[in-house]
Amino acid sequence: MEDLSIQIIEKRYEAIRHIVSRVLRGRRPITLSDLLDRVFLHKALGIPIFLSLLWALFKFTFEVSAPLSDLVDLFFSWLAGLAEEAIANPRLASFVADGLCAGFGSVLVFIPPIFFLFFGLAILEDTGYLARATFVMDRLLYRLGLHGRSFIPLLLGFGCNIASVMAARTIDREEDRVLTIMVSPFISCSARLPIYVLIGGAIFGAYAAAAVFSMYVLGIFMAIGTALLFRTVIPFFRRGRGALILELPMYARPTLRSLLAHMYERGVLFIRKAGTIIFGAMLFIWFLATHPWAATSGGQLVENSYAAMIGRALEPFFRPLGFDWRAVVALLLGFIAKEIVVETLGILLGGAGGSLSEAVASSFTPVTGLAFMAFTLLYMPCVATLATIYSETNSLKWTLITVFYGLLMAYLVAYLIVLAGLAFA
């Protein structure tokens, strides 16, 4: 049944149109704004144009910022190398290089894409197009349990889930904004792609592209299914969706000053709120991966570390999925950043000679490999995304629900893949 408030608003605008038609005489001249709206709001052209502009924003955000992020990464890598050479005490050198430098670097490397993202969004917003794009996508997303404004954050999630979570602040209603944030981690970010490429190329051969593509499709379906499920079972989200009633603003030419102000105002919150949490988590992971110090030979033998001990302790829970302790450690360290999954597998599987692909092929079957890819997609987001979720929702409850629900879905989907593989074997 249609919401009563929507019916009231529609009747109000019907009355306005009736009064205007009786007061004004003659035809109103067609303006440039009218011509643009006929194109941007067209039933057939509206969505393709929107997707094209968002693809341009996506490319702008992550390609233009990539050199700056690489410079940040190179700087802190150089700084870490300098610390290792200059500090005589091995443990202190490792703390400074692998803890402090890596910690600050992991925070600052996200700043260029975050700032460029909000610069691009400010352009779309200040020109007046963002409201029209929201209007175009609202009907489709409404049927899927989401809000029209959810589309932009979810699309940006293919580049980085942090950008996806932060872009959700454009959604006014709290219920819709929180739901968009909670389903954003299921969108497969670019950091997961190296894992798909490694597992897919090593195990699936000519079908590697299909295996990788299946992960993107799975992520989209999980986001949609989760939105529909939460709308049904969680009272907070059952309070109804906000109606998308928009008075479209006039098109305008944004000023550089206003764009930079929006970019700074929104981007600096990432540094203030999420930065300290990310940095603290980095130091904790450094400790787990390098201690006991003597047993790990100063962090060189990860298999003797506390992280490996935890992996062996958790291994029985993951045995039904076909994962050994090495895969568990890779997933554990992947909590800090998904790229670390590949690095950890490289250390634990490829350290004894031979190529990493050969080692992966000997450690995973096609079924367990696909289950590992699905688990990597669905389990808890990286610590940077998790910190951003907490800072954006200001709620430990929603953050913990996101973590535990993701873990549950990851285990369930991976287990179903293993069962399906056994059934068709």
Rosetta blueprint (number, residue, H / E / L):
1 M L
2 E L
3 D L
4 L H
5 S H
6 I H
7 Q H
8 I H
9 I H
10 E H
11 K H
12 R H
13 Y H
14 E H
15 A H
16 I H
17 R H
18 H H
19 I H
20 V H
21 S H
22 R H
23 V H
24 L L
25 R L
26 G L
27 R L
28 R L
29 P L
30 I L
31 T L
32 L H
33 S H
34 D H
35 L H
36 L H
37 D H
38 R H
39 V H
40 F H
41 L L
42 H L
43 K L
44 A L
45 L L
46 G H
47 I H
48 P H
49 I H
50 F H
51 L H
52 S H
53 L H
54 L H
55 W H
56 A H
57 L H
58 F H
59 K H
60 F H
61 T H
62 F H
63 E H
64 V H
65 S H
66 A H
67 P H
68 L H
69 S H
70 D H
71 L H
72 V H
73 D H
74 L H
75 F H
76 F H
77 S H
78 W H
79 L H
80 A H
81 G H
82 L H
83 A H
84 E H
85 E H
86 A H
87 I L
88 A L
89 N L
90 P H
91 R H
92 L H
93 A H
94 S H
95 F H
96 V H
97 A H
98 D H
99 G H
100 L H
101 C H
102 A H
103 G H
104 F H
105 G H
106 S H
107 V H
108 L H
109 V L
110 F L
111 I H
112 P H
113 P H
114 I H
115 F H
116 F H
117 L H
118 F H
119 F H
120 G H
121 L H
122 A H
123 I H
124 L H
125 E H
126 D H
127 T H
128 G L
129 Y H
130 L H
131 A H
132 R H
133 A H
134 T H
135 F H
136 V H
137 M H
138 D H
139 R H
140 L H
141 L H
142 Y H
143 R H
144 L L
145 G L
146 L L
147 H L
148 G H
149 R H
150 S H
151 F H
152 I H
153 P H
154 L H
155 L H
156 L H
157 G L
158 F L
159 G L
160 C L
161 N H
162 I H
163 A H
164 S H
165 V H
166 M H
167 A H
168 A H
169 R H
170 T H
171 I L
172 D L
173 R L
174 E H
175 E H
176 D H
177 R H
178 V H
179 L H
180 T H
181 I H
182 M H
183 V H
184 S H
185 P H
186 F H
187 I L
188 S L
189 C L
190 S H
191 A H
192 R H
193 L H
194 P H
195 I H
196 Y H
197 V H
198 L H
199 I H
200 G H
201 G H
202 A H
203 I H
204 F L
205 G H
206 A H
207 Y H
208 A H
209 A H
210 A H
211 A H
212 V H
213 F H
214 S H
215 M H
216 Y H
217 V H
218 L H
219 G H
220 I H
221 F H
222 M H
223 A H
224 I H
225 G H
226 T H
227 A H
228 L H
229 L H
230 F H
231 R H
232 T H
233 V H
234 I L
235 P L
236 F L
237 F L
238 R L
239 R L
240 G L
241 R L
242 G L
243 A L
244 L L
245 I L
246 L L
247 E L
248 L L
249 P L
250 M L
251 Y L
252 A L
253 R L
254 P L
255 T L
256 L H
257 R H
258 S H
259 L H
260 L H
261 A H
262 H H
263 M H
264 Y H
265 E H
266 R H
267 G H
268 V H
269 L H
270 F H
271 I H
272 R H
273 K H
274 A H
275 G H
276 T H
277 I H
278 I H
279 F H
280 G H
281 A H
282 M H
283 L H
284 F H
285 I H
286 W H
287 F H
288 L H
289 A H
290 T H
291 H L
292 P L
293 W L
294 A L
295 A L
296 T L
297 S L
298 G L
299 G L
300 Q L
301 L L
302 V H
303 E H
304 N H
305 S L
306 Y H
307 A H
308 A H
309 M H
310 I H
311 G H
312 R H
313 A H
314 L H
315 E H
316 P H
317 F H
318 F H
319 R H
320 P H
321 L H
322 G L
323 F L
324 D L
325 W H
326 R H
327 A H
328 V H
329 V H
330 A H
331 L H
332 L H
333 L H
334 G L
335 F L
336 I L
337 A L
338 K L
339 E H
340 I H
341 V H
342 V H
343 E H
344 T H
345 L H
346 G H
347 I H
348 L H
349 L H
350 G L
351 G L
352 A L
353 G L
354 G L
355 S L
356 L H
357 S H
358 E H
359 A H
360 V H
361 A H
362 S H
363 S H
364 F L
365 T L
366 P H
367 V H
368 T H
369 G H
370 L H
371 A H
372 F H
373 M H
374 A H
375 F H
376 T H
377 L H
378 L H
379 Y L
380 M L
381 P L
382 C L
383 V H
384 A H
385 T H
386 L H
387 A H
388 T H
389 I H
390 Y H
391 S H
392 E H
393 T H
394 N L
395 S L
396 L H
397 K H
398 W H
399 T H
400 L H
401 I H
402 T H
403 V H
404 F H
405 Y H
406 G H
407 L H
408 L H
409 M H
410 A H
411 Y H
412 L H
413 V H
414 A H
415 Y H
416 L H
417 I H
418 V H
419 L H
420 A H
421 G H
422 L H
423 A H
424 F H
425 A L
